Amino acid sequence: MEETNEISLQEIFMILWSKVLVIILCTIVGGVAAFGISTFVIDPTYTSRISMYVNNNANADSTVANINDINASQKLVSTYIEILKSDNVLQKVAEETELPYTPGEMRKMMSASSVNGTEIFEVKVTTKDPDEAALIANTIAELAPEEIIRVVKAGSVELIDQAIPAKLPSSPNVILNTIIGLMLGGVLSVLGVLVAAMLDNRVKDEDDLKKHYDIPVLGAIPDLEAAKHRIK
């Protein structure tokens, strides 16, 4: 008779139940490993942010903004962001802050995006030093108006929120990483137990013999050790 490797749901449950301690141990090990790496191996980073408002109103003395100015301001946001990421601006930021970073290195530290599609955009700076991140962000805010007007020749930007040093790290997220480690340890242990069970082709009892071979069972050798304990 052709052998089969199919396992029923009941057999899967019994296999997992028989190895439940191994699964629990592997799950705990995964969580502890993730916690240890997040806490003691990965260097924490801190993020500071500034937010700025883009104004496209040509009349600086006017307090009325029409819909065309607002739409134009929204479209200018992406242009202004690219200007702030330019080598020229970032080189000036490095010189102003007196930090030993190249424009390329500083560009990797920052991210900028529009806030919900409005004429407001924010710039985030992430470094290993919270004070350094705030300094870079505030220096960008200080240089932004002059540099943007110099390039675009129109409009302006106004600072909304100034950057402050972060008190808590933005990365790594120790709690999230620990949960992921627990889940990963549990999933891998379950898969390992099931794969090992499917690859185990040993005949352990009479049921295994009947399952894999179409031959009659004439008798079975009893477990003498178990019988001795029962006699006692």
N, C-alpha and C positions, 0 to 999 in steps of 0.2 A: 504493500500500500504506500502511496506517495506521502511523504512527511509534509506537515504543514506547520508554519510558524505563527498562525493566527492565535491571538489571545483575546479572550472575552473580557467584557468590562468587569465581571466579577473577579476574574484572575488578575486583572490589572490592579483592582482595589486590594486584593490579598497580597500581591507583590509589594505594593507601596506600604501597606500596613505592616508587613513584616520588616520593612526597612525604615520605619517611621523615625526611629532614633537617629539613623544616619542622615536622613533628610533634614531633620531639625538641626543637627550638628552642622551640616554644610550651610544651612541657611544662616545660622548664627555666625559662622566663620566668614561668610560673605559680607554680612553687615559690619562685623568688627573690622574686617580688612578695609572696607570702604570708608568707615569712620576714621581709622588710623591714617590712611593715605590722605584723606581730606584735611585732617587736623595737623598732622606732623610732616607730611611730605610736600603737599602742594602749597606754594606760597600764596598768602591771601592778597587780593587786589581790592582797591577802593575806587569808587566812581564818584566824581563830582560833575554837576551839570549847570549850565546856564541856559536861559531862554531869552530870545530876542524877537522883537516885532519888526516886520518889514513894512515900511511906509513908502508908497509910490506917489503920494500926493506932491505934485510939482510945486504947489504953493505952500511954503513952509509955514506961513502965518495963518493959513486956513484951518479951521477946526472941523470942517465938514468933509467927510470922505464919501464919495459916491461909489456906486457898485462897480464902475469901471476901474477905479483905483484899487478897490479890494481885490478884484479878479487879477489885475496886473501884479499886485503884491504877492498873491498866491503863486503865480507863475514865476516870479523872481526868486522865490525861496530856494529852489534847486540851484539857480545860478549863484546866489550868494553863498550857499554851502560849498560849492566847488571852489569859489574864490578863497574861502577860509581854509580849504584843504591844500591850497597851492603851495609850492615850495617857497615862494617869495614871502608869503604871510607866515608860514611856519618857521622859516629861518629868522624872521624878526621876533617871533615869539620866543625862540630859543635864546636869541641874543638878549632880549628884555629880561627873561627869567634867569639868565646865566646858567642854564642847565645843559649838560653835555649830551644833547640829543641832536641827531640829524633830522631834517624835515621828514625823511622817510620813516624814521623811528617814531617821531611824534605823530605822524599820520596814522600809524597803527594803533596808537593809544586813544585816538578820538573817533567818535561817530557822531553824525549829525543827521537830523531828519525833521520833516514838517510835523507839526502837532495837529493830528486829525484833519489834515488837508487845509488848514487855515494859513493865514499869513504870519503865523508864529512858528519859529523853529527852535529846536534845542540842540545844544552841543554837549556831548558827554565825553569826559576824559577819564581814562582808567589807568592807574599806575599802582605800584606796590606801596607807595607813600601817600596817605590821604591829603597831607598838606601840599605835596607836590602836584597832585591832581587838581586841587582847588586853585593853586597858583597858575597853572597852565590854562585852565578854563577861564579864569578872570582876566588873564593877559590877552587871550583871544577876544574876549568881550571888549577889552579896552582898545585893541587895534582894529577891530572889525569895522566900525563906522568909517574911519579914514580910508582904509584899504578898499572897501566896497565902493565908496564914492569916487575914489581915484580911478577905479577900473570901469564902473558902470556909468559914471558922470551924471547920475540922476538917482532920486530916491534917498532913503536913509534907513538905518536900523537903530532901534532903541532897546536898551537892556531892560528886561523885565525882572528876571531873578538872577541874583549873583550867586556864584558858587561858594559853598562852604565845605570844609573838610568833613568827610564821612566818618561817622563814629563806628560803624559796623562794616565789615568787608562785604563787597558785592559778590565775591567769588573766593573760594568754592562754597557752595551751599551744602553744609555738612549734613543737615537733616535729610535733604533730598537725596544726596549721594548715599547716605546710609540706607535709606529705604530702597534705593535701586540695588544696592549691594545685597540686601536681604532677599529681594525678589530674584535677583540673578542667581544667588547661591541656591535658593529653593528650586528654581526652574532647572538649573543644570544638574542638581542632585536627582531630581525626579527623572529627567531624561537619562542620566547615567544608570539609575537603577533599572529602568525599563529596557534600555539597550542591553545591559548585562544579562537580564532575565531572558531576552529574546535570543541571545547568542549562546545561552547555556543549554546545550543539548543532552545533558546527562539525564538518565532515568532515575528518578528519586523514589518513586513508589509505584504501586500497581496501576494507578490511574494514568500515570505517564506512559507506562508500557502499553496499556490499551489504546491510548490516544495516538501513539506513533506507529504501532505495529498491529496488524490484523492477525494475531495469533492468540490461541487460548492460553490463559494463565493457569498453570497446574498447581501452583502453590507459592507461598511467600515465606521468607525467612523472618521470624519474629525478632523484635528488638529485645535481646537478652538483658541488656542493662536496665531497660525500662521494666522488664518483667521482674527482675530482682528487687527493684524498689517497690513494686506493687506487692510482692510476697512479704517483704519486711513490713 
